[in-house]
Amino acid sequence: MKIIIDTDPGQDDAMTILLALASPEIELLGVTTVAGNVPVAQTTENAIKALDLVGRSDIPVHAGAERPLLRPPVNATHVHGQTGFEGVDLPPPSRPATPGHAVDFIIDTVMAHPAGEITICTIGPMTNLALALAREPALRTRIGRIVAMAGAFSEVGNITPAAEFNVYVDPHAAQMVLASDIPIVMLPLDVTHQMHTSAARLARFRAMPNRVGPVIADWLTFEKKFEATKYGTDGGPLHDPNTVLWLLRPDLYRGRGVNVRIETDSPLTIGMTVTDWWQITDLPRNVLFIREAEVEALYDFMFERFSRL
């Protein structure tokens, strides 16, 4: 599977990149960065640091949108720390960003491959993807599918009472993507809140006999402090790796096709993913919306893959 990861690292974003690299079923063509958890200059530096951790300087990293389409920037430094990589002191990045804007890289790469061959994993705000679709409408028939960590139904919101963070940061971009007619798989908070990073699971990462396992344990120990306090647990949800996990093990997830739209006007509920789970409307089913996961099997699979690095 040929994929591009569009991301705003963030500790769990970096895990997603590393999981793709640990999986021979996947060819990671490049990483594109966007402002989200931290500003885009920092997300770009973090993406390069994650690749440096496993010696993959061959993977291009293209910096992208510095702010949402229409709204002021929002960040998540209260969760990820000022650098987005708090918890681990990694060496400075070995290289600058690859020349060329992320939007151009997405367009050029998708258009250079046969229609349907490339999957976009979007694990941050969808600004780059929306801009690419606006610049090159042909992407609507060329992108094979989009696998997104985005949205919520029963879990409602994690940055406001109504909205999940990735969608809330740039709801207009998310709505443009959802209206694109590209096949979309959405891994929402309904799933990520099941993927609890318990103390026992962090201990398994820390015990791995490689550099990556202890780094992941330290990243998640820091990132989940906020969420552990918020939810009253000994860890927190694991969000972004579910996109690559779904690509690798779709048999361990369950959901169904529904219509999803994004609220872009209401001051109270902006960024809400309005999910027609019960097919109340006759709107087309534009999303495979995942709501259940076989958690233990997915963690076992992750531990096996990360131990390869």
N, C-alpha and C positions, 0 to 999 in steps of 0.2 A: 504494500500500500504506500503510495507516494503522498506525503502530507506536508503542509505548511502549518506551523504553530504561530498563531497571532496572540501576543501575550503582554502582560504587564508585571513581570516578576518583581516581588512576591516569591515567598518560600515555596508554596505549593505549586506555583507556576514552574519553578525550576525543577521540581520533582517530575512534572509532566514531561518536560524536555528530556530529562534523564531516563524516564521510563521508555520513551520512544527510542532513544539510543540503545537501550538494553534489549530491544525487541527486534529480532531479525525479520519479522514479518513486515516491518515498517522501514521505509526510506524517508528520512527527514530531509527535505529539500532546502529548508531554510527556516529561520525564525524572524518574525516581524514584531516590532515592539510598538507600544502605544502608551500614552499617559493613562494612569489608572491608580493602582495601589500607591505609586510614587510617580514623580514626573518622568517624562520619556527619556531624558538623558540618563536618569538612574536606572530605569527599566532596561535600557539598552546595555549599560555597563553590567547589570546583573545577569542578563542573558549570556553575555560573553564569559563572565565568571563561571557560570554553570557549565558551559561547554569546556572551559579550561580545566575544570575539575576532573574531567574524563578525557582530556587530551584531544578534543574534537575541534581544532581550529579550522578544519575544512568546511564547517557548516557556516554559511553566511548569516549575518545578523544585520538586518536593515531597520534603521530607526524610522518611526512613523509619526502619527498625529500627535501634536503637542497639547491638544485640548479637544473637548467634545465639539460636535458640529455647531450647536447653538447655545449650550448652557455653560456657565462658569465651571472651571475644573473642580473636581471633588477627589480627595485621596483617602487612603486607608492606612495612614501612618500610625493611627491609634492601634491597629492590629499588627502591622508588619514592621513597625519601627521606621525611623527616619530614612534609612537606606533601603528598606524593603527586604533586606537580608540579615536583619538583626538576629543574633544568636550564634553566628559563626563569623570569624575573622578570616575571610578568604584573601589571597593575594590580589593585587591590582589586576585589572584585565590585561591580557597579553597583547591586545590589538584594539584599534578603533573599530567603530561600526563599519560594515561593508558599504562602499559608496553606492548611492542611489536610495531613493525614498522607498519606504515599505510598500506604499500603494503601487508604485511602478513595478516593484519586484513581484507583487501578487499578480498584477495584470500580465506582465511579460512571461512569468513562469506558467501560469494557467494557459495562456494562449499558445505557448510553445509546445504544449502536450496535447494528446488526443482528448477530445471532449469526454468528460466524465472520469478522467484518470486521477485527478487530484482532489484530495479531501482537505478542507480547511478546518483545523481545530482552533476555535476562537475561545480563549480562556480569560479574556479581559473585556473592556468596553469594545464595541464593534465598530469604532470610528474608521479604522483603516479599511475594513471590509465594505462599509457603506460608501466610502469615497471611491474605492475601486469599482464598485458596481455603477456608481454615477459616471465615472470616467469612461468605463468600457462596458456598455450594456450587454455585449456578447457573453460576458462572464455568466450570465444567468443560464445559459445553455452549455457552458464549458466546465464549470465547477461540478465535480461529481456529487459532493454533498458537503454540508457544513455540520460539524459536531461541536456543540456549544455548551460550556458551563454557564448557565444563565437561567434566571427566572425562578419562580416558585409557584406552587398552588396551595397545598395545605400548610406549608411552612411560612407562608406569606412574605416576610421580608427580613433582611438582616442589617440593612443600613437605615431604613425607615420602617414603620409598621406595615407598609404595603409593598416594598420594593427590595429586590435582590441587588447587590452592589454593582455587578457588571452592567446590568441593564439600567440601573438608576443613573450611573455616571453619564451615559449617552443614550437616553431612551429613543431619541429620533433616529440615531444610527441603527439601533436594534429593530425598530419598526421597519426601516428601509430593507433590512436584511430579511425579516420575516415576510415581507411582501414581494420577495424576489422570485418566487416559484422554484428556488433551488431546494432540493431535498434537505431537510434539517432534522437533526437529532438533538434534543435538548436534555441536558443533565441538570436538573434544577436542585434547589435546596432540599426538596423532598427526598432525593437520593443522597446528597452530600451529607445531610444531617444524620443519616444512618451509618455513614462511614466514619465512625467515631475513633479518634486517635487516642486510645486509652494508654495509660502508663505501661501496661504490659506490651502493647504493640510498639511503643517507642523503645522499650527495652530490647525488643527483637531487632529493630533497626540498629541500635547502638552496638549490639553484639556481632554485627556483620564483620567479617575479617577483611574489610576493604576500607578505603577512604570515604566512600559515598555513604554507607550506612550511618556512621556516627555523625556526619554532616547533616543528613536528613533528620536524625534524632534531635540534634541541636536546633536546627531550623524550626521544627515543629514544636519543640518545647517552648521556644520563645513565642511563636505565632499563636499558639493555642492558649497562652496565659489569659489573654483577653476573653476568649470564648469560653474557657473553663469557668472563669468568674461569672460571665454572662449567663451560662446555662447551668451552673452548679454541678459540673462534672469534673472528671480527672483528665480531661483532654478537650478536644473540639472537633468540629466537622472537618473532613478531608474533601476539598472541593475539586480543584482543577484536574488532578490525575484521572478522574472518572471519564474524561473525554477519550484519552488514549486507552484506558481500560475497556471502555465500550467497544472501541475498534478491535481490540484483541480478543475480548471475551463477551460478545453480545449475549451469549447464552446465559450469563449470570445477571442479566438485567431484565426487567419487565416494564412495559408501558403500552401506550396505544396512540394511534393517530388522532390528533385533535386540532382545533383551530386555536391559535394563540395570537393575540394582538397586544400592543404596548400602549399604555396610557401616556400621552405626551402633553396633556393640557392642564390637568387638575393639579393645583398646588398641594392638595392633600395626598393624592395617590400617584403622582408622576413616577413613571418607571415600573408601575405594576404590570405584571404579565397576566393579562385577562385570558384565562384558560377555559375553553368551553369543554370541560371534561364530560359533561352529560349530554353533549350535542343538542343544546337548547336552541341554537341557531342553525341555519342551513349554510353557514360559511364553510368554505373548503378546508379540509384537514391539511394544514401546512407544516405540521411538526409531529415527529414521533417523540412523544413526551414521556420520559422515563420516570417511574415513581417507586420502583422497588429494586433492591439489589441483594444478592447473596454475599453478605458482608465478609464472613469468615473465609470463604473461597477466594474472594477478591484480594483480601490481605495476604493470604498464602501465595497467591499468584504474584503479587507485588514483591513479596520478600524473595521469592525465587528469582525474579527478573533483576531486582536491584543487586542481588548477590553476584550477578554475572559481571558487574562493572568493576 
